[in-house]
Amino acid sequence: MCNSSEVFEKKKQKLSEIKAGLEDAEALIRKMDLEARSLQPNVKAVLLAKLREYKSDLNNLKSEVKRIASGNLNPAARDELLESGMADALTASADQRSRLMTTTERLNQSSDRIKDSRRTMLETEELGVSILQDLHSQRQSLLHANNTLHGVDDNIGKSKRILTNMSRRMSRNKWIVGIIISLLIIAIIVILYFKLAK
């Protein structure tokens, strides 16, 4: 009687362990599914295909455990499954958990790479904004220099016009002075002529 009770307790404990392992595996698959959906399309497709395989294996295990736990099997078959089959199920569950952990680690690595890429992209964007600001500042400086050159050009044009006007006035003044001197010389000659003639 005591041995039967111990065997029953061991079976119950094994079933509890198997169910806990299946729940852990299901939680891991859900977490991996969420992480896989946030990755790039080419990586996501491969990981989702693997996750479908894991879900299928997990559902098979769950249905087998449910069948054993329901008591529909005859006691001999149930004992055989609990003694031998559950060991295989536990091994398969452990193997699945190991594969799930490996895939989760890969997902985490991919996530870290994506974070690094985002960080690099943000740094590049900040650098681009800084370069654009520098270019804008240089453009403003060039426009200011261009305006200054236009002002200097206008001043040079005015100076040139003033110098041209002064040159014309000097030429006109030379002609006037020359005419006045010529008239004075003619007047002196005429006066001297009349004085000498008397």
C-alpha positions in Angstrom: 0.0 0.0 0.0 2.8 2.3 0.9 4.7 1.4 -2.2 1.7 2.1 -4.4 1.2 5.5 -2.7 4.9 6.4 -3.3 4.7 5.4 -6.9 1.5 7.5 -7.3 3.2 10.5 -5.7 6.3 10.0 -8.0 4.1 9.9 -11.0 2.2 12.9 -9.9 5.4 14.8 -9.3 6.7 13.8 -12.7 3.5 15.0 -14.3 3.9 18.3 -12.4 7.5 18.7 -13.5 6.6 17.9 -17.2 3.7 20.4 -17.1 6.0 23.1 -15.6 8.6 22.4 -18.2 5.9 22.7 -21.0 4.7 26.0 -19.5 8.3 27.3 -19.4 8.8 26.2 -23.0 5.5 27.8 -24.1 6.5 31.1 -22.3 9.9 31.0 -24.1 8.3 30.4 -27.5 5.9 33.4 -26.9 8.8 35.6 -25.9 10.8 34.5 -28.9 7.8 35.0 -31.2 7.5 38.6 -30.0 11.2 39.3 -30.4 11.3 37.6 -33.8 8.5 39.8 -35.2 10.4 43.0 -34.4 13.5 41.9 -36.5 14.3 42.5 -40.1 12.2 40.5 -42.6 14.9 38.1 -43.8 15.9 37.1 -40.2 12.2 37.1 -39.1 11.1 34.6 -41.7 13.8 32.0 -40.7 13.1 32.4 -37.0 9.3 32.2 -37.3 9.6 29.0 -39.4 11.7 27.4 -36.5 9.2 28.7 -34.0 6.4 27.0 -35.8 8.3 23.7 -35.6 8.8 24.3 -31.8 5.1 25.0 -31.4 4.1 21.9 -33.2 6.5 19.7 -31.1 5.2 21.4 -27.9 1.6 20.8 -28.9 2.3 17.1 -29.5 3.9 16.9 -26.1 1.0 18.7 -24.4 -1.6 16.4 -26.0 0.4 13.3 -24.9 0.7 14.6 -21.4 -3.0 15.4 -21.3 -3.8 11.9 -22.6 -1.7 10.4 -19.8 -3.1 12.7 -17.1 -6.7 12.2 -18.1 -6.6 8.5 -17.2 -8.2 7.3 -20.5 -5.3 4.8 -20.9 -5.4 1.6 -19.1 -3.2 1.4 -16.0 -0.5 -0.7 -17.6 -0.2 1.6 -20.6 -0.1 4.6 -18.4 2.5 3.1 -16.1 4.6 2.2 -19.2 4.3 5.7 -20.6 5.1 7.3 -17.2 8.1 5.0 -16.6 9.6 5.1 -20.1 7.8 7.6 -22.3 7.9 10.4 -19.8 11.7 10.1 -19.6 11.8 10.6 -23.4 9.3 13.5 -23.1 11.5 15.1 -20.4 14.6 14.6 -22.6 12.8 16.1 -25.5 11.5 18.9 -23.4 15.0 19.6 -22.1 16.4 19.4 -25.7 13.7 21.8 -26.8 14.4 24.1 -23.9 18.1 24.1 -24.8 17.3 24.9 -28.5 14.9 27.6 -27.4 17.5 29.1 -25.1 20.1 29.0 -28.0 17.6 30.7 -30.3 16.7 33.3 -27.6 20.4 34.0 -27.2 20.7 34.5 -31.0 17.7 36.8 -30.9 19.2 38.8 -28.1 22.5 39.1 -30.1 20.5 40.2 -33.2 18.6 42.7 -31.0 22.0 44.0 -29.7 23.3 44.3 -33.2 20.1 46.2 -34.2 20.5 48.5 -31.2 24.2 49.2 -32.2 23.0 49.9 -35.8 20.4 52.3 -34.5 23.0 54.0 -32.3 25.4 54.3 -35.3 22.5 55.7 -37.4 21.6 58.3 -34.8 25.3 59.3 -34.5 25.5 59.6 -38.3 22.3 61.6 -38.4 23.6 64.0 -35.7 26.9 64.4 -37.7 24.8 65.1 -40.9 22.8 67.8 -39.0 26.0 69.3 -37.8 27.5 69.4 -41.3 24.3 70.9 -42.7 24.4 73.6 -40.0 28.1 74.4 -40.8 27.2 74.6 -44.5 24.3 76.9 -43.8 26.7 79.1 -41.7 29.2 79.2 -44.5 26.5 80.0 -47.0 25.4 83.0 -44.9 29.1 84.1 -44.7 29.4 83.8 -48.6 26.2 85.8 -49.1 27.4 88.5 -46.7 30.8 88.6 -48.5 28.9 88.8 -51.9 26.8 91.7 -50.6 30.0 93.5 -49.4 31.7 93.0 -52.8 28.6 94.4 -54.5 28.8 97.5 -52.2 32.6 97.9 -53.0 31.8 97.5 -56.7 29.2 100.2 -56.6 31.6 102.5 -54.7 34.3 101.8 -57.4 31.8 102.7 -60.1 30.9 106.0 -58.4 34.6 106.8 -57.9 35.3 106.1 -61.6 32.4 108.4 -62.7 33.7 111.2 -60.4 37.3 110.8 -61.8 35.9 110.8 -65.4 34.0 114.0 -64.6 37.1 115.6 -63.0 39.2 114.6 -66.0 36.7 116.2 -68.4 36.6 119.4 -66.3 40.4 119.6 -66.3 40.4 119.2 -70.1 37.8 121.9 -70.5 39.6 124.2 -68.1 42.9 123.7 -70.1 41.1 124.7 -73.3 39.6 127.7 -71.6 42.9 128.8 -70.1 44.6 128.2 -73.5 41.9 130.4 -75.2 42.3 133.1 -72.6 46.1 133.2 -73.0 45.7 133.3 -76.8 43.3 136.2 -76.6 45.6 138.0 -74.1 48.6 137.5 -76.5 46.6 138.8 -79.5 45.4 141.8 -77.4 49.0 142.6 -76.4 50.2 142.3 -80.0 47.4 144.6 -81.2 48.1 147.2 -78.5 51.8 147.1 -79.3 51.1 147.4 -83.0 49.0 150.5 -82.5 51.6 152.1 -80.1 54.4 151.5 -82.5 52.3 152.7 -85.5 51.8 156.1 -83.8 
